[in-house]
């Protein structure tokens, strides 16, 4: 759907609103597969955007689930559980009991993998599997030097002690160190460290996992002036993957890189003013509803377009501010626009990842924006109507 059609759609449906274009999303998956080695599989981090999971689950190989809420969302959407990778630094014992003991396993469709983030998690998973007489597949997360995962000596210990265990199959190693990584050198260093750990596992313990899940944290260009030659970037990265000499499955866990480009956030100008020589436009959305990674108090200029378009009109610098009662609610500072008027629409680009879930949504008890899905055939559905939040903030 082109931007003119989206403008008409949002004029009908109202603002503020998120619009997620599923055709763009499917094309993004095809682009990644075309520019990565054939044996590479894709895992989508559900936390990036839950509203596109149903359709996206048909186009990726795995889904990373990091909370009981995400687990329930995927179950409600009837996504095949063999695609689930149950992750998270804190695993809810009740959810684990439900996941391991559910009927899907009895029907031959077990959870794909469970990620181990600590020795305590390992024993929680193993004890629950033993309780139900099941054998589950796990992947051990190798720490990158923070609160996530375990040291490599724990990886070695678990692999040696439980390699023939009747209740757990250690099937994979997982590694992730962060997002928005533009340095190929850093990615190369990480991959060479993973290679070192894999070789040590093989040489000392005779053990090689069937799968490696790696979160490369591919970057997204959010702001003006950011340059990123992605095809060349992916070509070099693919060469680095080949240096691993790993014969099992290589799974790339991605969220931002997959979802960002499919989304736009629409908000409407509701008031304008000039204070001490600075022009301000107040919109019906705000910082509680979308956040760009690295936004730096709105000093950077994201991709934003004005509707209706006004060609040939001289631009002036405007500060776009949201509807919250805080001086921090600034979406963009000193952006060149033609004379803004109440009723104008602003479309912010690349808001398909995290924006819909990462904002401080309950602040000031403003309504949650509606969520609109644009399907491949051009039809639209409202995945969520605008929702009042005042009831959630009212004591009982």
N, C-alpha and C positions, 0 to 999 in steps of 0.2 A: 504494500500500500504506500503510495507516495504521500508527501507531506500535505499537499492540498486536500487529499481525501481524509487524512488524519485530522486536519483542521476542521473539516466539516463534521467528522465523527465527534470530536471533542465539543464543538459548538452544540451538538445535539445532546450529548451525554452530561456535559457540565464539568467544572473543574473544582478542585485540583484532581488530577487523574494520572495514573500510570498507564501507558500503552505498551504492550509487549507484542512485537511482530514475530509470529512463529515461523514465517517464511524466511525472515532474516536469520533466525536462530538455526533453522535447518541448513541454510547455506553456510553458516559459520562452522557447523560440524563437518560439512563436506570439505570446506577449505582446510581445516586442520588435518583431516584424514589424508587429503591430497598432498600435504606438505610435511607429513611425518612418515617414518618407516611403516611399511605395510603391517608388520607384526605388532605395532603399538595399539593398545586399546585405550579408550577414554573413560574416565570416571568423573562424574559431575558431583560437585559438592552442593548438596541440597540447600545448605545455609545461604548460598548466594542469591537464590530466588526460588521460593517454593511454588509460585504460581505457574511456572512453566514446566514443572516436573512431569506431569502426566504425558505430555507430548514428547518432551525431551528423553524420557525413559525408553522410547522406541528407537532413538538415534544414537544413544551412547551404550557402553557395555556395562557400566557399573554406576551405582549411586552411593555417595558417602553420606551417612546419616549420623548426626552428632548429638542427638537429644531424643528423649521420649516423645516430644512433640513432633519432631520430624518423622520419627518412626510411625506415629499414628497417622500423619498426613499421607505417607506413602502407602500404608495399609488401606486407608480410606479410599485412595485413588486406585486400589487394586493393582499396584505395580508388582510384578513378579519378584518374590522375595529372594530368589537366587541371584538377583542383581544387587542386593543390599550389601554394603560394607558398613557394619555397625562400629562407629568410631566414637571419639569423645574422651577428653581427659578425665571426666567423671561419668561413670556408667551407673545408671540407676538399677539397683538389684532387681526391682520388680519388673522393669522392662526386659532385662536379660532373662529372667525367669519366663516371662511371657514369650519372648522370641524363641528361646530354645525349646520350650514346651508346647509351642503352638501346633495346630493341625497341619500346617504346610509341610513340616518336616515329615510327618507321618505319610503324607501324600507324595513323598519323594522330591519336594521342592524346598530344600533347606536354605537358610540364610547363606549368602555367598561367603562372607568372611566376617570375623570379629577382630577388631584391632586391639592389641594389647598395649596399654600405656604404662603399666607398672606390674610388679610381681603380684600385688594384691589383686589387680584386675585379672591377671592370668588365672589365679586360683578361684576367683569368683566364677569365671567362665567355665573352668574345668569342673568345679564342684557342681555347678548347675547342670552341665552336660552329664555328669555321672548320675545326678539325681534322676534324670529322665532316661538314662541308658542310651544317650545319643553320642555320636562322634561329630564334633564341629571343626570347621576350618578356621584357623586364626592366622593373623599376620602381626608380627611384632614390630612396633614402631621404634626405630633407632633414633635417639635424641640428636638434635642439632645443636645442643648446648643451652636448652631452656627447660621450662617445666614439662614439656611434652616428651613422651617416649621414655626409653631406658638406655643406659649405657651399653656399649657393645659387649662388655663382659657378661651382662645379664642376658643379652641375646644368645651368646655362646652357651651360657649355663642352661638356659631353657631348651635350646636346640639339642644339647647333649643329653639332658636328663629326660626329656619327654618326646624324643624323636619317634619312639614306637609305642606311644601311649594309646590306650584303647578309647580315650574320650576326646583328645585333642589332636588335630593334625596341624603341625606348624607348616603352613603352605606358602607363606609370603613374608617378605620384609618390606617395611614402609618407611619413607623418609620425606619430611617436609620442613622447610625452614622459614618460610615467609612468602609474601606476595610482592608484586610490582618489581620483579628482579630484571633489570635491564642489562646487567653485566653477564655476558657470556662466559667471562673468566670465572666468575663466582659459580655459575652453573657447572662449569667444567670441573672445578675443584670439588664440588659436592659429588658429582658423579664418580670422580676418581676415588673419593673417600668410600663411597658405596662399593665400588669395585674392590677396594682393599678389604673391606669387611666380608664381602662375598667370598673372596679368595681365601681368607683366613678361615671362614666357616668350612669351606671345602677341604682345605689342606689339613686342618687340625681335627676336624670333627666328622669329615666325610659327608657333610650335609650341604645340599644346595636347594633352596626353596624353588617352588614351581613358578612363583610370581614375584615381581618387584613392582611395588606401587611407589611412584615418585611424584611429588608435588613441585613442579618447576617454578610456580608463581609467575607465569608469563605476564608481561606488563600490558596495560591498556593505556592508550593516549587519551587523557581526559581534557587537557588544556591546550590552548593556543601556543604554538611554538614548540610543542613536543613532537619530535620526529622519531619514527620507529619503522624501519624497513623490515616488516615482518617476514616476508618470504626468505630473504637472506638470513635473517635471524634463525628461522626454523631449519633452514638448510644446514647451518653450522651446528645447531643443537642436535640435529639428527646424526651428524658425523660423530659428535661426542657420545651419543647413545651407542653407536656401533663399537666404540672403544671399550665398552663394558664387557663385550664378548659373553653376554649372558644369553643362554639358550632358552630360558623360560619366557613367560609372558611379561612384557613391560607395559604397565598401566600408568598413564599420566593422569593425576588427579587435578582437575581444573574447575574453577568456579567463575571467577571474574572474567577470565579470558574467553570462556564460552558464552556467558550471558550478557555481558555489558552492552554490546552493540545492538541487541534486539530491543532495547528499551528506550522510551522517551518519557519525560515527566512534563506535564502540562499544567500551567498555573495562569491565572487571569489577573491583570492589573485592576485593583479596586480603588486606588487613590493615588494622586500625585501631588507633589509639593516641592518648594525650593526653600531650603533652610541654610542661611549664611552662605549663599552662593552655590550650594550643592543641590543637585536635582535628585529627588527620591521618588521611586515608584513602589507602592505597597501592593503586594500580591496576596491572593487568598491561600497560598501554600506557605512553605517556609523550610527552615533548616531541620524541623522536626520530621519532615517527610522525605528528604533526600540529602545524601551526603556523598561528596566525591572524595576518594582517597587522595590525601595530600592537598586538601582544599586551601589550607593556610589562611583562615579568616577571610575567605572570598577574594583574596588579592590576585589569584590566578583567574584567567578568563576561560571558562568551559565553552563547549559548543552550544550556543543558544540562538534561537531564531524567533523573529517577531512575526505575528500574524494579526491582521492582514498585513502583507508586505507593502512597504511604501518606498517605491523606487524614486530616485531623483530628489529625495528630501534630505536636506542637510542634517547630519547627525550631531548629537550632543552627548556628553558623558552623563550616564545615569547610574545611580546606586539602586539595585533591586533588593528590596527588603521584604521579609515575610511578615506573617500576621501574629507573631508572638510578641509578648511584651518584654523583650530583652534587646539590648543594643547589639547583641551577638547575632541576631537573626538577619544576616546579610547573605544573600545568595551570590551576588557578584557586585564588585565595586567598579565604578567609573567605566562602564561599558558603553560603547558608542551605539546609540539608538536614535532613530528619528523621534520627533516629539511623541512621547508616550501619552496614552489617554486611558482612562478607565474603560474596561471592556476589552482591551487588547489582550491577545494570548501570547504567552512565551513558552517555547518548547525547548527543554534542555535535553541534550543528546547523551548517549552512552550511559543510561541510567538503568540498564537491565540487571545489574548485579549489585546486591546489598542495599541499594537505595530504598527499596520497598520494605526492608526489615530492620535497617540499622539506625534509623532516625529515632529521636526521643519522642515517640509518637503520642504519649499520653500528656505531654506538657501542655498546660493551659486548657486541657480537656477539649481540644479541637477535634472535629470529625476526622476519621481515617479517610484517605482518598479512595475513590473507586479504582478498580483494576480492570482494564479492558484487554482482551486477547484478540489479536488480528490473526485469523487463520490463513492458511496457504491459498485458499480460494477467494480471499478478500472479504469473507464474512467475518462478523465480529460477535463476541459474546462478552458479557460483563461477568468476570470471574468473582468479583466482590463489589457489592454496592458500597457507597459511602456509609461508614458506620459511626454512630455516636459513641463517644468514650466517656461522657460525663457519668454514666451509670457505674463504670468501672472505678471511678474516682470518688464515688459517694459512699460514705460509711454506712453499714447496715445497723 
